[in-house]
């Protein structure tokens, strides 16, 4: 009991100092002490810049509307992870992990890596990537630093349990694995089997994240990959009435369905935590796209028909706020905001379950098991 009271007192001091620092510098106090991001190119904020991989977008016109220019985000400006950070009250950008040389980790870290997936073999043709397993390894390094910075495991555990964690993984396990002839996944597994393989692996990874002290975890489903301009152009004979490649969308819907079941299982197992589902497929719909004039075309000029990246130094469309897609696969900042707002505070009941992110922030969770995590052994 004495050690718990000591940890609570120490945490109160840490949070008080953090809030004071925000106040004295004229900054808003975030709704949570920290925000950690796991994901692929929809969330990557520049980690691939540090890796030996051709999957980089650190050149114009990427970042044309971003304050710091071309940072490695697959957008003209902010991505979805950025919009959520802003809605959480962070008034500066969450740092990328990079090569681990960062110092401002108490506010959180973005581990996202373009091209990465749940499976280690996904994207191997692109050489170095931060797969989900590597992102978790990097997070454990961060957790150890936080424990050292705050003066011990108990304080760090309390601190980390109050943070928000988001994970957006699985797109590349389809786009850069199952859908490609260069991989044999589609020959080994039918769509149901492959989704089950991904979900089993992902469940282990989310359990691993839980073991580090994460308690408020928002897991994003997969968007309508068949509606990406690159996939529409690659599959002109397989388009439905909405002009999307329906076979690709059908496969990711199987994954999303199994993901929801898996998260329910995790919630039943871990009563001191919440794994909430963000319905990306539903949010990435005509309802969200209603204010956009161009929903199936890319704003920037891509390398060739069916390609994803923008041509280096090409001139993009001038009316970027009217486009859903920036390049052949990724959203414009305008769409990222439309998407991020619904993920943060649901517009429809089915946008998130059981909570949206704004509700997740306010939850008071029991921390019975948080104290049982040994951060020094991570």
FENVENNOR-V536540 format. One line per field, one symbol per residue. phi: phi as a letter, one per 40 degrees, with the letter a starting at -180 (. if undefined). psi: psi as a letter, one per 30 degrees, with the letter a starting at -180 (. if undefined). burial: b if it has 9 or more other C-alpha atoms within 8 Angstrom, else e. Layout:
phi->???
psi->???
burial->???
This chain:
phi->.ccccccccccdcdcccccccccccgbccccbcaabbbibccbdbhccccbcaccbbcaccdgcbcdbgcchccacacbddcccdccchcbbcccccgbgccbcccchabbdacgcacccccgcccgcaccdccccccccccdcccccccgicccccccccccbbbbbbhdccccbaccbccbbdcccbcdcccdccccccccccccccdcchcbbbbbcccccccccdcccccbccbccccgbccccccccccdccccccccccccccbccbbbbccccccccbccccdcbcbbbbccccccadgcbcccdgcccccccccbcbcbcabccdccdccccccccbccbdccaacbcccccdccbccbdbccccccccc
psi->eeeeeeeeeeeeeeeeeeeeeeefggllklflfljkkkabfffkggeffflikfikhhlkgkgfgkegbjffkilfblaeeeeeeeffgkglkkklebggglfiffflkkgkjkflaekefkgffgbkljleeeeeeeeeeeeeeeeeefgleeeeeeeffflkkkkilfeffeegdefkfflgeffekleeeeeeeeeeeeeeeeeeeefffkfjjjkkakaifffkeeeeefhfghkafghljeeeeeefeeeeeeeeeeeeeeeeejfglkjkkjieeeeiafeegegkejfgkkeljlelkflelkkkgljlleifffkekeaffllleeeeeeeeefeejkelegfkkflleeeeefkjkkhefefgkjffg.
burial->eeeeeebbebbeebbeeebeebbeeeebbeebbbbbbbbbbbbbbbbbbeeebeebbbbbbbbbebeebbbbbbbbbbbbbbbbbbebbbeeebbbbbeeebeebebbbbbbbbbbbbbbebbbebeebbbbbebbebbbbbbbebbbebebbbbbbbbbbbbbbbbbbbbbbbbbbbeeeeeebbeebebbebbbebbebbbebeebbbebbbbbbbbbbbbbbbbbbbbbbebeebbeeeebbbebbebbbbbbebbbebbbebbeeeebbbbbbbbbbbbbeeebbeebeebbbbbbbbbeebbbbbbeebeeeeebbbbbbbbbbbbbbbbbbbbbbbbbbbeeeebbbebbbbbbbeeeeeeeebbebebeee
